[in-house]
């Protein structure tokens, strides 16, 4: 079930950006090698539970980061979370990258590495357990994490789907 996320405007949000990875890429041409930089950026507003990612490519690192931020602002998503953790265990996949997210009790903190940590902190989830399975490519891991977060459902959404009252759902 693929849901089309409605576009979220970046104005009025307190967006914080984080650089996940920077690659030096080379294009071999007749005259030699052309160097450029590729940047993977994750932005988010922990207060509004909004996250997005983007890539930028340019001759210099700051320009690549700036392009990545602009790309990420066009790619924002709203995530359904509880006050301190996520509602249920979820697995996200993208390519050969797979990420497992599990709810954690208050005080646990964010147990995550590299790209997954960047996405979780951008969303503003204070307690969560994660495991990165499969590919460790930062692009695939970030996309798999966002895929997992998009699978999280709100209680009212589930109640509407089942056609029952929210009070009848078990915790």
C-alpha positions as CSV (number, residue, x, y, z in Angstrom):
1,X,0.0,0.0,0.0
2,X,1.9,3.0,-1.3
3,X,0.6,6.3,0.1
4,X,1.5,9.5,-1.6
5,X,2.8,11.9,1.1
6,X,1.4,15.4,0.8
7,X,4.0,18.1,0.4
8,X,5.0,19.8,3.6
9,X,6.1,23.5,3.4
10,X,9.4,24.2,5.0
11,X,8.4,27.8,6.0
12,X,7.6,28.1,9.7
13,X,9.5,24.9,10.6
14,X,12.6,24.9,12.8
15,X,14.7,22.7,10.5
16,X,18.0,21.3,11.6
17,X,20.3,19.8,9.0
18,X,22.9,17.1,9.4
19,X,25.4,16.0,6.8
20,X,25.4,12.2,6.6
21,X,28.1,11.6,4.0
22,X,30.2,13.4,1.6
23,X,31.8,11.6,-1.4
24,X,34.5,12.7,-3.7
25,X,33.4,11.6,-7.1
26,X,35.5,11.6,-10.3
27,X,34.4,11.7,-13.9
28,X,37.2,10.6,-16.3
29,X,37.1,12.7,-19.5
30,X,39.4,13.0,-22.5
31,X,41.4,15.9,-20.8
32,X,41.8,14.1,-17.5
33,X,39.7,13.7,-14.4
34,X,36.9,16.1,-13.3
35,X,36.5,16.1,-9.5
36,X,33.3,16.9,-7.8
37,X,31.6,16.3,-4.4
38,X,28.3,14.5,-3.6
39,X,26.6,15.2,-0.2
40,X,23.8,13.3,1.5
41,X,21.8,15.6,3.9
42,X,19.1,14.8,6.4
43,X,16.9,17.7,7.7
44,X,14.1,17.6,10.2
45,X,12.1,19.5,12.8
46,X,12.0,17.5,16.1
47,X,9.1,19.6,17.4
48,X,6.9,19.0,14.3
49,X,8.1,15.4,13.8
50,X,9.0,16.2,10.2
51,X,12.0,14.7,8.3
52,X,13.4,14.8,4.8
53,X,16.6,13.8,2.9
54,X,18.3,15.1,-0.2
55,X,21.5,14.8,-2.2
56,X,23.5,17.6,-3.8
57,X,26.5,17.5,-6.2
58,X,28.9,20.3,-6.9
59,X,32.5,21.2,-7.5
60,X,33.0,22.3,-3.9
61,X,31.7,20.8,-0.6
62,X,29.7,23.8,0.7
63,X,27.9,24.1,-2.6
64,X,27.1,20.4,-2.6
65,X,25.7,20.7,1.0
66,X,23.6,23.7,0.1
67,X,22.1,21.8,-2.9
68,X,21.4,18.8,-0.7
69,X,19.6,21.0,1.8
70,X,17.4,22.5,-0.9
71,X,16.7,19.0,-2.2
72,X,15.8,17.8,1.3
73,X,13.3,20.7,1.9
74,X,11.3,19.5,-1.2
75,X,11.2,16.0,0.3
76,X,9.7,16.5,3.8
77,X,7.5,13.9,5.5
78,X,5.4,13.9,8.7
79,X,6.1,11.0,11.0
80,X,3.5,9.5,13.5
81,X,5.3,9.0,16.9
82,X,4.4,8.9,20.6
83,X,5.8,11.4,23.1
84,X,9.0,9.3,23.8
85,X,9.1,6.5,21.3
86,X,7.5,4.8,18.3
87,X,4.2,2.9,18.5
88,X,5.3,-0.5,17.2
89,X,8.2,-2.4,15.8
90,X,8.8,-1.8,12.1
91,X,11.2,-2.8,9.3
92,X,12.1,-0.6,6.4
93,X,13.7,-1.7,3.2
94,X,15.3,0.1,0.3
95,X,17.5,-1.8,-2.2
96,X,19.6,-4.2,-0.1
97,X,19.5,-1.9,2.9
98,X,17.2,-2.9,5.7
99,X,16.5,-1.1,9.0
100,X,14.7,-2.5,12.1
101,X,13.2,0.0,14.5
102,X,11.9,-1.1,18.0
103,X,10.1,1.0,20.7
104,X,12.2,1.5,23.8
105,X,11.2,2.6,27.4
106,X,12.0,6.2,28.6
107,X,15.6,6.7,29.5
108,X,17.0,4.3,26.9
109,X,18.1,7.0,24.4
110,X,18.7,6.5,20.7
111,X,20.5,3.3,20.1
112,X,21.5,3.7,16.5
113,X,24.6,4.2,14.3
114,X,25.6,6.7,11.6
115,X,22.9,7.3,9.0
116,X,20.0,5.8,11.1
117,X,20.9,8.1,14.1
118,X,20.9,11.1,11.8
119,X,17.3,10.4,10.7
120,X,16.0,9.5,14.2
121,X,17.5,12.6,15.7
122,X,16.1,14.8,12.9
123,X,12.6,13.4,13.6
124,X,13.1,13.9,17.4
125,X,12.4,10.4,18.7
126,X,14.2,10.3,22.1
127,X,14.0,6.5,22.8
128,X,14.3,3.9,20.1
129,X,16.3,0.7,19.4
130,X,17.6,0.2,15.9
131,X,19.5,-2.4,13.9
132,X,20.9,-1.9,10.4
133,X,20.7,-5.1,8.3
134,X,22.0,-5.7,4.8
135,X,23.8,-3.0,2.9
136,X,25.7,-0.3,4.9
137,X,25.5,2.2,2.0
138,X,24.4,5.5,3.6
139,X,22.0,6.4,0.8
140,X,20.2,3.1,1.1
141,X,20.2,3.1,4.9
142,X,18.7,6.6,5.1
143,X,16.0,5.7,2.6
144,X,15.2,2.4,4.4
145,X,15.0,4.3,7.8
146,X,12.5,6.8,6.3
147,X,10.6,4.0,4.7
148,X,10.3,2.4,8.2
149,X,9.2,5.6,9.8
150,X,6.5,6.1,7.1
151,X,5.0,2.7,8.0
152,X,4.2,3.9,11.5
153,X,0.5,4.3,12.0
154,X,-1.6,6.5,14.3
155,X,-4.3,4.9,16.5
156,X,-7.0,7.0,14.8
157,X,-5.8,5.9,11.4
158,X,-6.0,2.2,12.3
159,X,-9.5,2.7,13.9
160,X,-10.7,4.4,10.6
161,X,-9.2,1.6,8.6
162,X,-10.9,-1.1,10.7
163,X,-14.1,0.9,11.0
164,X,-14.2,0.7,14.8
165,X,-14.1,3.3,17.7
166,X,-10.6,4.4,18.9
167,X,-11.6,3.3,22.5
168,X,-12.0,-0.4,21.3
169,X,-8.4,-0.6,20.1
170,X,-5.9,-2.3,22.5
171,X,-2.7,-0.5,23.5
